[in-house]
Amino acid sequence: MQIGSSLFLLAAGAILAFAVQDSINGVDLTMVGYILIAVGALGLIVSLVLSGRSRDRRGEVPPPR
C-alpha cells in the first residue's frame, strides 16, 4: 500500500465516521469509517517504515572482498 492510498483511506474513513448521517440497514457506517481510518493509519506507518529502510540502503557500499 502506498502513501497516497493510505491517505485516501484515512480521508474516506474520516468522512464516513464523522460527516455522514445516513444509515444503511445492517451496516454501521461509523464503524466502517473507524475501520478505514485504522487500515489507512497502519498502511501509512508501514509504507513510511519501508521507504525509510530502502533509503538507508541506497547509500551503503558493499564491503570489499
Biopython code that builds the backbone (N, CA, C, O; Angstrom):
import numpy as np
from Bio.PDB.StructureBuilder import StructureBuilder

atoms = [
    (1, "MET", "N", (0.853, -1.163, 0.000)),
    (1, "MET", "CA", (0.000, 0.000, 0.000)),
    (1, "MET", "C", (0.906, 1.235, 0.000)),
    (1, "MET", "O", (1.831, 1.334, 0.806)),
    (2, "GLN", "N", (0.644, 2.135, -0.873)),
    (2, "GLN", "CA", (1.447, 3.350, -0.985)),
    (2, "GLN", "C", (0.905, 4.436, -0.058)),
    (2, "GLN", "O", (-0.168, 4.294, 0.528)),
    (3, "ILE", "N", (1.661, 5.510, 0.061)),
    (3, "ILE", "CA", (1.286, 6.602, 0.954)),
    (3, "ILE", "C", (-0.005, 7.270, 0.487)),
    (3, "ILE", "O", (-0.846, 7.633, 1.309)),
    (4, "GLY", "N", (-0.163, 7.431, -0.808)),
    (4, "GLY", "CA", (-1.365, 8.082, -1.336)),
    (4, "GLY", "C", (-2.638, 7.302, -1.059)),
    (4, "GLY", "O", (-3.660, 7.886, -0.699)),
    (5, "SER", "N", (-2.584, 5.997, -1.223)),
    (5, "SER", "CA", (-3.776, 5.197, -0.948)),
    (5, "SER", "C", (-4.071, 5.155, 0.549)),
    (5, "SER", "O", (-5.235, 5.065, 0.941)),
    (6, "SER", "N", (-3.052, 5.216, 1.384)),
    (6, "SER", "CA", (-3.269, 5.270, 2.826)),
    (6, "SER", "C", (-3.954, 6.576, 3.219)),
    (6, "SER", "O", (-4.859, 6.581, 4.053)),
    (7, "LEU", "N", (-3.522, 7.673, 2.620)),
    (7, "LEU", "CA", (-4.158, 8.958, 2.898)),
    (7, "LEU", "C", (-5.602, 8.981, 2.404)),
    (7, "LEU", "O", (-6.468, 9.580, 3.041)),
    (8, "PHE", "N", (-5.860, 8.331, 1.272)),
    (8, "PHE", "CA", (-7.217, 8.249, 0.767)),
    (8, "PHE", "C", (-8.111, 7.470, 1.736)),
    (8, "PHE", "O", (-9.241, 7.877, 2.005)),
    (9, "LEU", "N", (-7.601, 6.345, 2.260)),
    (9, "LEU", "CA", (-8.383, 5.559, 3.214)),
    (9, "LEU", "C", (-8.632, 6.349, 4.496)),
    (9, "LEU", "O", (-9.721, 6.273, 5.066)),
    (10, "LEU", "N", (-7.651, 7.096, 4.950)),
    (10, "LEU", "CA", (-7.839, 7.937, 6.129)),
    (10, "LEU", "C", (-8.933, 8.983, 5.893)),
    (10, "LEU", "O", (-9.792, 9.190, 6.750)),
    (11, "ALA", "N", (-8.898, 9.633, 4.741)),
    (11, "ALA", "CA", (-9.888, 10.665, 4.436)),
    (11, "ALA", "C", (-11.287, 10.071, 4.279)),
    (11, "ALA", "O", (-12.259, 10.615, 4.804)),
    (12, "ALA", "N", (-11.386, 8.966, 3.564)),
    (12, "ALA", "CA", (-12.698, 8.328, 3.372)),
    (12, "ALA", "C", (-13.257, 7.835, 4.703)),
    (12, "ALA", "O", (-14.456, 7.951, 4.958)),
    (13, "GLY", "N", (-12.389, 7.287, 5.547)),
    (13, "GLY", "CA", (-12.834, 6.833, 6.856)),
    (13, "GLY", "C", (-13.300, 7.976, 7.739)),
    (13, "GLY", "O", (-14.296, 7.851, 8.452)),
    (14, "ALA", "N", (-12.580, 9.090, 7.694)),
    (14, "ALA", "CA", (-12.980, 10.249, 8.497)),
    (14, "ALA", "C", (-14.318, 10.812, 8.021)),
    (14, "ALA", "O", (-15.141, 11.236, 8.832)),
    (15, "ILE", "N", (-14.530, 10.814, 6.722)),
    (15, "ILE", "CA", (-15.814, 11.289, 6.197)),
    (15, "ILE", "C", (-16.944, 10.378, 6.662)),
    (15, "ILE", "O", (-17.986, 10.859, 7.107)),
    (16, "LEU", "N", (-16.743, 9.066, 6.561)),
    (16, "LEU", "CA", (-17.784, 8.138, 6.995)),
    (16, "LEU", "C", (-18.014, 8.202, 8.504)),
    (16, "LEU", "O", (-19.153, 8.127, 8.964)),
    (17, "ALA", "N", (-16.943, 8.340, 9.267)),
    (17, "ALA", "CA", (-17.068, 8.309, 10.720)),
    (17, "ALA", "C", (-17.676, 9.590, 11.287)),
    (17, "ALA", "O", (-18.460, 9.536, 12.235)),
    (18, "PHE", "N", (-17.325, 10.735, 10.717)),
    (18, "PHE", "CA", (-17.696, 11.992, 11.352)),
    (18, "PHE", "C", (-18.700, 12.845, 10.578)),
    (18, "PHE", "O", (-19.349, 13.701, 11.179)),
    (19, "ALA", "N", (-18.850, 12.642, 9.271)),
    (19, "ALA", "CA", (-19.676, 13.555, 8.488)),
    (19, "ALA", "C", (-20.956, 12.940, 7.951)),
    (19, "ALA", "O", (-21.909, 13.671, 7.682)),
    (20, "VAL", "N", (-21.015, 11.638, 7.786)),
    (20, "VAL", "CA", (-22.187, 11.009, 7.181)),
    (20, "VAL", "C", (-23.232, 10.736, 8.250)),
    (20, "VAL", "O", (-22.936, 10.146, 9.288)),
    (21, "GLN", "N", (-24.455, 11.171, 7.985)),
    (21, "GLN", "CA", (-25.552, 10.961, 8.927)),
    (21, "GLN", "C", (-26.547, 9.923, 8.442)),
    (21, "GLN", "O", (-27.466, 9.572, 9.181)),
    (22, "ASP", "N", (-26.394, 9.421, 7.223)),
    (22, "ASP", "CA", (-27.308, 8.418, 6.688)),
    (22, "ASP", "C", (-27.071, 7.078, 7.367)),
    (22, "ASP", "O", (-26.100, 6.889, 8.100)),
    (23, "SER", "N", (-27.984, 6.157, 7.102)),
    (23, "SER", "CA", (-27.812, 4.803, 7.639)),
    (23, "SER", "C", (-28.218, 3.795, 6.581)),
    (23, "SER", "O", (-29.097, 4.048, 5.758)),
    (24, "ILE", "N", (-27.568, 2.660, 6.621)),
    (24, "ILE", "CA", (-27.879, 1.539, 5.743)),
    (24, "ILE", "C", (-28.249, 0.378, 6.654)),
    (24, "ILE", "O", (-27.583, 0.132, 7.660)),
    (25, "ASN", "N", (-29.310, -0.331, 6.298)),
    (25, "ASN", "CA", (-29.747, -1.448, 7.131)),
    (25, "ASN", "C", (-28.641, -2.487, 7.257)),
    (25, "ASN", "O", (-28.140, -2.995, 6.254)),
    (26, "GLY", "N", (-28.264, -2.800, 8.488)),
    (26, "GLY", "CA", (-27.270, -3.826, 8.738)),
    (26, "GLY", "C", (-25.835, -3.359, 8.631)),
    (26, "GLY", "O", (-24.923, -4.167, 8.813)),
    (27, "VAL", "N", (-25.591, -2.070, 8.339)),
    (27, "VAL", "CA", (-24.223, -1.556, 8.203)),
    (27, "VAL", "C", (-24.082, -0.323, 9.089)),
    (27, "VAL", "O", (-24.830, 0.644, 8.945)),
    (28, "ASP", "N", (-23.129, -0.365, 9.993)),
    (28, "ASP", "CA", (-22.836, 0.783, 10.836)),
    (28, "ASP", "C", (-21.739, 1.599, 10.145)),
    (28, "ASP", "O", (-20.563, 1.238, 10.187)),
    (29, "LEU", "N", (-22.139, 2.696, 9.515)),
    (29, "LEU", "CA", (-21.191, 3.491, 8.726)),
    (29, "LEU", "C", (-20.111, 4.126, 9.598)),
    (29, "LEU", "O", (-18.989, 4.338, 9.136)),
    (30, "THR", "N", (-20.435, 4.428, 10.839)),
    (30, "THR", "CA", (-19.430, 4.981, 11.738)),
    (30, "THR", "C", (-18.327, 3.959, 11.999)),
    (30, "THR", "O", (-17.146, 4.307, 12.000)),
    (31, "MET", "N", (-18.706, 2.703, 12.219)),
    (31, "MET", "CA", (-17.706, 1.659, 12.468)),
    (31, "MET", "C", (-16.889, 1.383, 11.205)),
    (31, "MET", "O", (-15.684, 1.145, 11.286)),
    (32, "VAL", "N", (-17.530, 1.414, 10.052)),
    (32, "VAL", "CA", (-16.791, 1.246, 8.793)),
    (32, "VAL", "C", (-15.775, 2.376, 8.644)),
    (32, "VAL", "O", (-14.655, 2.145, 8.188)),
    (33, "GLY", "N", (-16.154, 3.586, 9.020)),
    (33, "GLY", "CA", (-15.230, 4.715, 8.969)),
    (33, "GLY", "C", (-14.050, 4.527, 9.887)),
    (33, "GLY", "O", (-12.913, 4.806, 9.505)),
    (34, "TYR", "N", (-14.305, 4.053, 11.106)),
    (34, "TYR", "CA", (-13.205, 3.808, 12.040)),
    (34, "TYR", "C", (-12.274, 2.707, 11.540)),
    (34, "TYR", "O", (-11.058, 2.787, 11.713)),
    (35, "ILE", "N", (-12.844, 1.691, 10.926)),
    (35, "ILE", "CA", (-12.017, 0.611, 10.369)),
    (35, "ILE", "C", (-11.139, 1.146, 9.240)),
    (35, "ILE", "O", (-9.958, 0.809, 9.163)),
    (36, "LEU", "N", (-11.705, 1.976, 8.366)),
    (36, "LEU", "CA", (-10.916, 2.557, 7.273)),
    (36, "LEU", "C", (-9.811, 3.462, 7.813)),
    (36, "LEU", "O", (-8.709, 3.484, 7.266)),
    (37, "ILE", "N", (-10.095, 4.205, 8.876)),
    (37, "ILE", "CA", (-9.070, 5.052, 9.485)),
    (37, "ILE", "C", (-7.934, 4.189, 10.024)),
    (37, "ILE", "O", (-6.762, 4.514, 9.834)),
    (38, "ALA", "N", (-8.277, 3.094, 10.695)),
    (38, "ALA", "CA", (-7.253, 2.206, 11.256)),
    (38, "ALA", "C", (-6.402, 1.568, 10.163)),
    (38, "ALA", "O", (-5.179, 1.503, 10.285)),
    (39, "VAL", "N", (-7.042, 1.099, 9.102)),
    (39, "VAL", "CA", (-6.299, 0.477, 8.000)),
    (39, "VAL", "C", (-5.415, 1.509, 7.298)),
    (39, "VAL", "O", (-4.274, 1.213, 6.942)),
    (40, "GLY", "N", (-5.936, 2.705, 7.102)),
    (40, "GLY", "CA", (-5.143, 3.757, 6.479)),
    (40, "GLY", "C", (-3.948, 4.158, 7.323)),
    (40, "GLY", "O", (-2.860, 4.373, 6.790)),
    (41, "ALA", "N", (-4.135, 4.262, 8.640)),
    (41, "ALA", "CA", (-3.026, 4.615, 9.524)),
    (41, "ALA", "C", (-1.975, 3.511, 9.539)),
    (41, "ALA", "O", (-0.777, 3.792, 9.498)),
    (42, "LEU", "N", (-2.417, 2.264, 9.598)),
    (42, "LEU", "CA", (-1.476, 1.148, 9.570)),
    (42, "LEU", "C", (-0.710, 1.109, 8.255)),
    (42, "LEU", "O", (0.502, 0.897, 8.253)),
    (43, "GLY", "N", (-1.402, 1.310, 7.136)),
    (43, "GLY", "CA", (-0.745, 1.333, 5.834)),
    (43, "GLY", "C", (0.236, 2.487, 5.704)),
    (43, "GLY", "O", (1.292, 2.341, 5.089)),
    (44, "LEU", "N", (-0.107, 3.630, 6.280)),
    (44, "LEU", "CA", (0.795, 4.785, 6.235)),
    (44, "LEU", "C", (2.061, 4.508, 7.032)),
    (44, "LEU", "O", (3.161, 4.825, 6.580)),
    (45, "ILE", "N", (1.916, 3.921, 8.208)),
    (45, "ILE", "CA", (3.087, 3.604, 9.035)),
    (45, "ILE", "C", (3.976, 2.591, 8.333)),
    (45, "ILE", "O", (5.195, 2.758, 8.288)),
    (46, "VAL", "N", (3.373, 1.541, 7.785)),
    (46, "VAL", "CA", (4.162, 0.501, 7.111)),
    (46, "VAL", "C", (4.878, 1.071, 5.894)),
    (46, "VAL", "O", (6.055, 0.777, 5.681)),
    (47, "SER", "N", (4.197, 1.873, 5.097)),
    (47, "SER", "CA", (4.834, 2.406, 3.894)),
    (47, "SER", "C", (5.953, 3.400, 4.253)),
    (47, "SER", "O", (6.964, 3.458, 3.553)),
    (48, "LEU", "N", (5.788, 4.176, 5.325)),
    (48, "LEU", "CA", (6.859, 5.080, 5.729)),
    (48, "LEU", "C", (8.065, 4.313, 6.258)),
    (48, "LEU", "O", (9.206, 4.683, 5.982)),
    (49, "VAL", "N", (7.821, 3.255, 7.010)),
    (49, "VAL", "CA", (8.932, 2.447, 7.517)),
    (49, "VAL", "C", (9.670, 1.783, 6.366)),
    (49, "VAL", "O", (10.901, 1.783, 6.336)),
    (50, "LEU", "N", (8.937, 1.222, 5.428)),
    (50, "LEU", "CA", (9.584, 0.548, 4.300)),
    (50, "LEU", "C", (10.329, 1.523, 3.400)),
    (50, "LEU", "O", (11.395, 1.187, 2.885)),
    (51, "SER", "N", (9.796, 2.712, 3.201)),
    (51, "SER", "CA", (10.507, 3.676, 2.365)),
    (51, "SER", "C", (11.749, 4.193, 3.083)),
    (51, "SER", "O", (12.750, 4.496, 2.433)),
    (52, "GLY", "N", (11.707, 4.298, 4.394)),
    (52, "GLY", "CA", (12.880, 4.713, 5.153)),
    (52, "GLY", "C", (13.973, 3.670, 5.113)),
    (52, "GLY", "O", (15.154, 4.010, 5.038)),
    (53, "ARG", "N", (13.596, 2.405, 5.163)),
    (53, "ARG", "CA", (14.586, 1.331, 5.096)),
    (53, "ARG", "C", (15.249, 1.294, 3.734)),
    (53, "ARG", "O", (16.459, 1.087, 3.644)),
    (54, "SER", "N", (14.478, 1.490, 2.667)),
    (54, "SER", "CA", (15.074, 1.429, 1.329)),
    (54, "SER", "C", (15.978, 2.631, 1.083)),
    (54, "SER", "O", (16.959, 2.522, 0.348)),
    (55, "ARG", "N", (15.664, 3.771, 1.684)),
    (55, "ARG", "CA", (16.515, 4.948, 1.542)),
    (55, "ARG", "C", (17.846, 4.759, 2.248)),
    (55, "ARG", "O", (18.878, 5.219, 1.759)),
    (56, "ASP", "N", (17.834, 4.090, 3.388)),
    (56, "ASP", "CA", (19.078, 3.870, 4.123)),
    (56, "ASP", "C", (20.016, 2.942, 3.369)),
    (56, "ASP", "O", (21.233, 3.110, 3.446)),
    (57, "ARG", "N", (19.495, 1.990, 2.661)),
    (57, "ARG", "CA", (20.330, 1.006, 1.976)),
    (57, "ARG", "C", (20.970, 1.534, 0.698)),
    (57, "ARG", "O", (21.972, 0.981, 0.243)),
    (58, "ARG", "N", (20.422, 2.579, 0.117)),
    (58, "ARG", "CA", (20.966, 3.084, -1.150)),
    (58, "ARG", "C", (22.361, 3.661, -0.985)),
    (58, "ARG", "O", (23.164, 3.594, -1.915)),
    (59, "GLY", "N", (22.666, 4.224, 0.174)),
    (59, "GLY", "CA", (23.954, 4.863, 0.372)),
    (59, "GLY", "C", (25.047, 3.907, 0.793)),
    (59, "GLY", "O", (26.216, 4.289, 0.834)),
    (60, "GLU", "N", (24.693, 2.670, 1.108)),
    (60, "GLU", "CA", (25.695, 1.718, 1.566)),
    (60, "GLU", "C", (26.525, 1.200, 0.415)),
    (60, "GLU", "O", (26.027, 0.978, -0.689)),
    (61, "VAL", "N", (27.790, 1.016, 0.692)),
    (61, "VAL", "CA", (28.708, 0.437, -0.293)),
    (61, "VAL", "C", (29.045, -0.953, 0.202)),
    (61, "VAL", "O", (29.395, -1.122, 1.370)),
    (62, "PRO", "N", (28.948, -1.952, -0.658)),
    (62, "PRO", "CA", (29.265, -3.299, -0.205)),
    (62, "PRO", "C", (30.732, -3.387, 0.191)),
    (62, "PRO", "O", (31.585, -2.749, -0.425)),
    (63, "PRO", "N", (31.027, -4.186, 1.229)),
    (63, "PRO", "CA", (32.427, -4.296, 1.668)),
    (63, "PRO", "C", (33.286, -4.978, 0.607)),
    (63, "PRO", "O", (32.808, -5.856, -0.112)),
    (64, "PRO", "N", (34.558, -4.574, 0.509)),
    (64, "PRO", "CA", (35.439, -5.194, -0.493)),
    (64, "PRO", "C", (35.726, -6.644, -0.111)),
    (64, "PRO", "O", (35.711, -7.009, 1.065)),
    (65, "ARG", "N", (35.984, -7.453, -1.124)),
    (65, "ARG", "CA", (36.262, -8.872, -0.887)),
    (65, "ARG", "C", (37.725, -9.155, -0.895)),
    (65, "ARG", "O", (38.133, -10.301, -0.710)),
]
sb = StructureBuilder()
sb.init_structure("model")
sb.init_model(0)
sb.init_chain("A")
sb.init_seg("    ")
for serial, (resi, resn, name, xyz) in enumerate(atoms, 1):
    if name == "N":
        sb.init_residue(resn, " ", resi, " ")
    sb.init_atom(name, np.array(xyz, "f"), 0.0, 1.0, " ", f" {name:<3s}", serial, name[0])
structure = sb.get_structure()
